[in-house]
């Protein structure tokens, strides 16, 4: 194997290891996205690397730019695409990578004025495959000179995209678990506060719950905050 190719693979493996370490860390999702595009851009030597995610909360769904290592204000501004719109939409809908030799000559690439201004030429776009093969986003890479993205390039970017999809899935699970844990904690504290009121004020469980609820509404505090105050006063 040629030295340059060996160096490329060394960088490639190191990049995946860096991303994998980030996945199992406590990084915020936004920080993780930034790390992924920075590492990818550094390893591949591209001019711009960007990460787009499908926003399923919109109807119809939209695709939003979530991270880029570029400092160009025209590129990092809030950008949104419809599904099936542009290169990003095409990759989401077809679920396949797309390589473009010159974005200025490609009809699917819609932001030609931006490309001219930033000096972008070639690009590759790969889908982020989530659970059950569903595409949840796209990873884009642009070069400032004509570049023929090889199968090795595409395979590396696909691996990075897969790692990114894993990170998003795992983070979503962690958030859901924490929400459930917080809900269980709140219920336990509210139940404890009810027991205190029932004992102190000789209330029924239903009356105690309504008292906490009304107190919260009157003071504009959550039932958990009211319950915590009741528990604290009982312990003093």
DAGIVEN-V186356 format. One line per field, one symbol per residue. ss: DSSP state (H for helix, E for strand, C for the rest). psi: psi as a letter, one per 20 degrees, with the letter a starting at -180 (. if undefined). burial: b if it has 16 or more other ideal C-beta (glycine too) atoms within 10 Angstrom, else e. A space follows every 50 residues. Layout:
ss->???
psi->???
burial->???
This chain:
ss->CCHHHHHHHHHHHHHHHHHHHHHCCCCCHHHHHHHHHHHHHHHHCCCEEE EEEEECCCCCCEEEEEEECCCCHHHHCCCEEECCCHHHHHHHHHCCCEEE CCHHHCCCCCCHHHHHHHCCCCEEEEEEECHHHCEEEEEEEECCCCCCCC HHHHHHHHHHHHHHHHHHHHHHHHHHHHHHHHHHHHHHHHHHHHHHHHHH CCCCHHHHHHHHHHHHHHHCCCHHHHHHHHHHHHHC
psi->pqghhghghghgghghgggghhhjakqqhghggggghggggggikrgppq pqqpniiqorqrpqphqqiqjohhhiroppqqpipagghghghikqqppp gohijphhohlhgggghikpfqqppqqoobqkjppiaqpqpqqiqppnor hggghghhgghghghgggghhgggggghggghgggggghghghghgghgg jlrrhghgghgggghgghilqrhgggghgggghhi.
burial->eeeeeeebeebbeebbebbeebbeeebebeebbbbbbebbbebbebbbbb bbbbeeeeeeebbbbbbbbbeeeebeeebebebebbbbbbbbeeeebbbb eebeeeeebbbeebbeebebbbbbbbbbbbeeeebbbbbbbbbeeebebe eebbebbbbbbbbbbbbbeeeeeeeeeeeeeeeeebeebbeebbebbeee eebeeeebbebbeebbeeeeeebbbbbbebeeeeee
